[in-house]
Amino acid sequence: MAVKALKLKSKRSPQKLPGLSDVRLTGLVEGYGCSEYPYEVNLTQLRVEGFEGSWRCCKLGCGGWGCAYRCVNGEGREVVAKVPHGYGHVIEQGSEAPTVPERFMRKLIDKAKALRALRHCNVIALLGYSEVAPLLIYEYAKQGSLEWQLRHGWKPGLRDVLVVAAHVANGLRYVHSRGLVHGDVKPANLFISDGVVKLGDFSGAVKLLSMISSSGSSMYTVGWRAPEQVYSDLKEKAVKEGLENRVDVYQLGNLILYLLTGTTIDGEDVVRGDLVRNALRNVRHGELRELLSQMLSKEAEARPSADECLTKIRSMLANL
């Protein structure tokens, strides 16, 4: 979903950079979620610490890893329950804990423990997990995903694009500080609550060290990939230089480009310099165009860190 070309306001003297708590998205589409709850699940029976009793649920949708359900208890508390593909019956049939391969459950619980430790305003919080079923409980984002907003007619202006970019960059710098790489930054994996954008769907998240192994599992989306997610030599170089997390910076650059122009540059195509240059010509904001040219660099070492991106984006916001 592209936005119309915007005329830049005259430059003003640099202002104090805005606190991110002061900048939120506006004009968002309401109505995300569902009004009927056909399923009922007992979280006490599924041994989810901190969650008890019966919860009524409805399906929000499915993605690459599994399906998400909006669930509410008798006190009106809302959460999102996620299960991998093949385990929808845990929610939809309210069945007892299913038989799950021990290795699969162990890996899921290990990942859940790592994700549960993440606490940041721009990261969707993992609130709990089942000890006997492949079930994760997340905070509920009342305004849906960024993809949902775009599909339902929300049209971001330049300020909105910069706010999205600032929130995502802020979430990424925190995730990177915890030794993780998200690996699949795109509109479907970004969620909005009260105008705040939050990183979600960490199905493809990996620890930095796991990227050293070519067998390290990660999920990504064609069209949004960084070059090192396609070319093994670039991956090896990024790992050697300790720049594995620049994968996320490339994808954030793609996100900004997409919101401005409706296009992305897949990592497989970044070797075509003309493709990148032509795409960037459609970005009218000179300072943002320069930042994107760095974020979408073929080499990880040429890209700024998420923290450096945030500083530049906040500066642009202050001068709008």
C-alpha positions as CSV (number, residue, x, y, z in Angstrom):
1,M,0.0,0.0,0.0
2,A,1.8,3.1,-1.2
3,V,1.2,6.6,-0.1
4,K,0.9,9.6,-2.3
5,A,4.0,11.7,-2.9
6,L,4.3,14.3,-0.2
7,K,5.7,17.8,-0.4
8,L,8.3,18.5,2.2
9,K,7.9,21.4,4.6
10,S,10.6,24.0,4.7
11,K,13.5,23.1,6.9
12,R,13.5,24.4,10.4
13,S,16.1,24.5,13.1
14,P,16.7,21.1,14.7
15,Q,14.4,20.4,17.6
16,K,14.7,18.1,20.6
17,L,14.2,14.6,19.4
18,P,10.7,13.4,20.4
19,G,10.2,10.6,22.9
20,L,8.7,7.6,21.3
21,S,5.9,7.5,23.8
22,D,4.8,10.8,22.3
23,V,4.5,9.6,18.7
24,R,1.7,7.3,17.8
25,L,-0.1,6.3,14.6
26,T,-3.4,8.1,13.9
27,G,-6.4,7.6,11.7
28,L,-6.2,3.8,12.1
29,V,-9.1,1.5,11.0
30,E,-11.1,0.1,13.8
31,G,-13.0,-3.2,13.9
32,Y,-10.2,-5.7,14.1
33,G,-11.0,-9.1,15.7
34,C,-14.3,-11.0,15.9
35,S,-17.5,-10.7,17.8
36,E,-18.5,-14.4,18.2
37,Y,-16.5,-16.9,20.1
38,P,-17.3,-20.4,19.0
39,Y,-14.5,-22.3,20.8
40,E,-13.8,-22.9,24.4
41,V,-10.5,-24.0,25.9
42,N,-9.6,-24.7,29.5
43,L,-6.1,-23.3,30.3
44,T,-6.0,-24.9,33.7
45,Q,-6.2,-28.3,32.0
46,L,-3.4,-27.3,29.6
47,R,-1.2,-26.1,32.4
48,V,-0.5,-22.5,31.3
49,E,1.1,-20.8,34.3
50,G,-0.8,-17.6,35.3
51,F,-3.9,-18.5,33.2
52,E,-6.8,-20.5,34.6
53,G,-10.3,-21.5,33.8
54,S,-12.3,-21.5,30.6
55,W,-11.6,-19.0,27.8
56,R,-13.9,-18.4,24.8
57,C,-12.0,-18.1,21.5
58,C,-12.3,-17.2,17.8
59,K,-9.8,-17.6,15.0
60,L,-8.0,-14.5,13.8
61,G,-6.1,-16.1,11.1
62,C,-3.1,-18.3,10.2
63,G,0.4,-17.7,9.1
64,G,3.6,-19.5,8.2
65,W,4.0,-21.1,11.6
66,G,0.5,-21.6,12.8
67,C,-2.9,-20.0,13.7
68,A,-3.8,-17.3,16.1
69,Y,-7.0,-17.1,18.2
70,R,-8.5,-14.2,20.2
71,C,-9.5,-15.5,23.6
72,V,-11.4,-13.8,26.4
73,N,-12.2,-15.1,29.9
74,G,-15.2,-14.3,32.2
75,E,-13.6,-11.2,33.5
76,G,-13.1,-9.7,30.0
77,R,-9.4,-10.2,29.8
78,E,-8.3,-10.6,26.2
79,V,-5.2,-12.5,24.9
80,V,-4.0,-14.2,21.7
81,A,-3.5,-18.0,21.7
82,K,-1.2,-19.4,19.0
83,V,-0.8,-23.0,18.0
84,P,1.4,-24.5,15.2
85,H,-0.3,-25.9,12.1
86,G,-1.8,-29.3,12.8
87,Y,-2.8,-28.5,16.4
88,G,-5.8,-26.3,15.9
89,H,-7.9,-28.9,17.7
90,V,-6.3,-27.8,21.0
91,I,-8.4,-24.6,20.7
92,E,-11.2,-25.6,18.4
93,Q,-12.2,-28.9,20.0
94,G,-11.2,-28.0,23.6
95,S,-9.5,-31.4,23.7
96,E,-7.2,-32.7,26.4
97,A,-3.5,-32.2,25.9
98,P,-2.5,-33.9,22.7
99,T,0.3,-36.3,22.1
100,V,3.3,-34.2,21.0
101,P,6.8,-35.3,20.1
102,E,9.0,-34.7,23.1
103,R,11.8,-33.0,21.1
104,F,9.3,-30.6,19.5
105,M,7.8,-29.6,22.8
106,R,11.3,-29.2,24.4
107,K,12.4,-26.8,21.5
108,L,9.1,-24.9,21.7
109,I,9.3,-24.4,25.5
110,D,13.0,-23.4,25.3
111,K,12.1,-20.7,22.7
112,A,9.1,-19.6,24.7
113,K,11.3,-19.1,27.8
114,A,13.6,-16.9,25.8
115,L,10.8,-14.9,24.3
116,R,9.0,-14.5,27.6
117,A,12.0,-12.7,29.0
118,L,11.5,-10.0,26.3
119,R,9.8,-7.0,27.8
120,H,9.7,-3.9,25.7
121,C,7.0,-1.4,24.5
122,N,7.7,-2.2,20.9
123,V,7.7,-6.0,21.2
124,I,4.5,-8.1,21.6
125,A,4.7,-9.7,25.0
126,L,4.7,-13.5,25.3
127,L,2.6,-13.9,28.5
128,G,2.7,-17.7,28.9
129,Y,2.9,-21.1,27.4
130,S,1.5,-24.6,28.0
131,E,3.7,-27.2,29.5
132,V,1.8,-30.1,27.8
133,A,0.6,-28.7,24.5
134,P,2.2,-26.5,21.7
135,L,0.3,-23.4,22.9
136,L,1.6,-19.9,23.3
137,I,-0.3,-17.0,24.9
138,Y,0.5,-13.4,23.7
139,E,-0.8,-10.0,24.5
140,Y,-3.7,-8.9,22.3
141,A,-3.1,-6.0,19.8
142,K,-6.4,-4.3,19.5
143,Q,-5.7,-2.7,16.1
144,G,-4.5,-5.8,14.4
145,S,-1.4,-6.1,12.2
146,L,0.0,-3.5,10.0
147,E,-0.9,-5.7,7.0
148,W,-4.5,-5.8,8.3
149,Q,-4.6,-2.0,8.5
150,L,-3.3,-1.6,5.0
151,R,-5.7,-4.1,3.5
152,H,-8.6,-2.4,5.2
153,G,-7.8,1.0,3.7
154,W,-5.5,2.8,6.1
155,K,-3.3,5.1,4.1
156,P,-0.1,6.2,6.0
157,G,1.3,9.6,5.4
158,L,5.0,10.4,5.7
159,R,4.7,11.0,9.4
160,D,3.0,7.7,9.9
161,V,5.7,5.9,7.9
162,L,8.4,7.5,10.1
163,V,6.5,6.5,13.2
164,V,6.2,2.9,12.1
165,A,9.9,2.9,11.3
166,A,10.9,4.5,14.6
167,H,8.8,2.0,16.6
168,V,10.1,-1.0,14.7
169,A,13.7,0.2,14.9
170,N,13.3,0.7,18.7
171,G,12.0,-2.8,19.1
172,L,14.8,-4.2,16.9
173,R,17.6,-2.5,18.9
174,Y,16.2,-4.1,22.0
175,V,15.9,-7.5,20.5
176,H,19.4,-7.2,19.1
177,S,20.7,-6.2,22.6
178,R,19.3,-9.5,23.8
179,G,21.3,-11.5,21.3
180,L,18.4,-12.3,19.0
181,V,17.7,-11.7,15.3
182,H,14.0,-11.5,14.2
183,G,14.6,-12.4,10.6
184,D,11.1,-11.8,9.2
185,V,10.2,-8.2,9.5
186,K,7.2,-7.4,7.4
187,P,3.7,-5.9,7.8
188,A,2.0,-9.2,8.8
189,N,4.5,-9.6,11.7
190,L,4.0,-6.1,13.1
191,F,1.1,-5.4,15.4
192,I,-0.6,-2.2,16.6
193,S,-2.1,-1.4,20.0
194,D,-3.2,2.2,20.9
195,G,-1.2,3.5,18.0
196,V,2.0,1.8,19.0
197,V,3.7,-0.6,16.6
198,K,5.1,-3.8,18.1
199,L,7.3,-6.6,16.7
200,G,5.5,-9.9,16.8
201,D,5.6,-13.4,15.4
202,F,9.1,-14.5,16.4
203,S,8.7,-17.8,14.7
204,G,11.8,-17.1,12.7
205,A,13.8,-15.6,15.5
206,V,17.2,-17.1,16.0
207,K,20.1,-16.5,18.4
208,L,23.0,-14.8,16.8
209,L,25.3,-17.8,17.2
210,S,22.8,-20.1,15.5
211,M,23.4,-18.3,12.3
212,I,26.9,-19.7,12.1
213,S,25.4,-23.1,11.3
214,S,24.0,-23.4,7.8
215,S,21.5,-25.8,9.3
216,G,20.2,-23.2,11.8
217,S,16.5,-23.0,11.3
218,S,14.9,-19.7,10.4
219,M,11.9,-18.5,8.6
220,Y,11.7,-15.6,6.1
221,T,9.5,-14.3,3.4
222,V,10.5,-14.1,-0.3
223,G,10.3,-10.4,-1.3
224,W,11.5,-9.2,2.1
225,R,14.7,-11.2,2.5
226,A,18.1,-9.7,3.2
227,P,20.9,-10.7,0.8
228,E,22.6,-12.9,3.4
229,Q,19.4,-14.9,3.7
230,V,19.9,-15.8,0.0
231,Y,23.6,-15.9,-0.6
232,S,25.7,-18.1,1.7
233,D,29.0,-16.1,1.1
234,L,27.3,-12.9,2.3
235,K,25.9,-14.8,5.3
236,E,29.3,-16.2,6.2
237,K,30.9,-12.7,5.9
238,A,28.2,-11.1,8.1
239,V,28.6,-13.7,10.8
240,K,32.4,-13.4,10.7
241,E,32.1,-9.6,11.2
242,G,29.5,-10.0,13.9
243,L,26.8,-8.2,11.9
244,E,24.1,-11.0,11.8
245,N,21.5,-8.6,13.0
246,R,21.8,-6.4,10.0
247,V,19.3,-8.8,8.4
248,D,16.6,-7.0,10.3
249,V,17.9,-3.6,9.2
250,Y,17.6,-4.6,5.6
251,Q,14.1,-5.8,6.1
252,L,13.2,-2.6,8.0
253,G,14.5,-0.7,4.9
254,N,12.2,-2.8,2.8
255,L,9.3,-2.0,5.1
256,I,9.8,1.7,4.7
257,L,10.2,1.4,1.0
258,Y,7.0,-0.6,0.8
259,L,5.0,1.9,2.8
260,L,6.3,4.8,0.6
261,T,6.2,3.1,-2.9
262,G,4.4,-0.2,-2.7
263,T,7.5,-2.1,-3.7
264,T,10.3,-4.1,-2.0
265,I,13.7,-5.3,-3.1
266,D,14.3,-9.0,-2.4
267,G,17.8,-9.9,-1.3
268,E,18.2,-12.0,-4.4
269,D,17.8,-8.9,-6.6
270,V,19.9,-6.5,-4.6
271,V,22.9,-7.3,-6.7
272,R,21.2,-5.3,-9.4
273,G,22.2,-1.8,-8.4
274,D,20.0,-0.3,-11.1
275,L,16.9,-1.9,-9.4
276,V,17.8,-0.3,-6.1
277,R,18.5,3.1,-7.6
278,N,15.3,3.1,-9.6
279,A,13.2,2.2,-6.5
280,L,14.8,4.9,-4.4
281,R,14.1,7.6,-7.0
282,N,10.4,7.3,-5.9
283,V,11.3,8.3,-2.4
284,R,10.9,12.1,-2.3
285,H,12.3,12.8,1.1
286,G,16.1,13.3,0.5
287,E,17.3,12.4,4.0
288,L,15.1,9.3,4.1
289,R,16.2,8.3,0.6
290,E,19.9,8.4,1.7
291,L,19.2,6.3,4.8
292,L,17.3,3.7,2.7
293,S,20.2,3.5,0.3
294,Q,22.4,2.5,3.3
295,M,19.8,0.1,4.9
296,L,19.3,-1.7,1.6
297,S,23.0,-2.2,0.9
298,K,24.2,-5.6,-0.4
299,E,26.9,-5.8,2.3
300,A,25.8,-6.0,5.9
301,E,28.8,-3.9,7.0
302,A,27.5,-1.0,4.9
303,R,24.2,-0.9,6.8
304,P,23.7,1.1,9.9
305,S,22.6,-0.5,13.2
306,A,19.0,-0.4,14.3
307,D,20.1,2.1,17.0
308,E,21.6,4.4,14.3
309,C,18.5,4.1,12.2
310,L,16.4,5.1,15.1
311,T,18.4,8.2,15.8
312,K,18.1,9.4,12.2
313,I,14.4,8.6,12.0
314,R,13.6,10.5,15.2
315,S,15.6,13.4,13.8
316,M,13.4,13.4,10.7
317,L,10.3,13.2,12.8
318,A,11.4,16.2,14.8
319,N,11.9,18.3,11.6
320,L,8.6,17.5,9.9
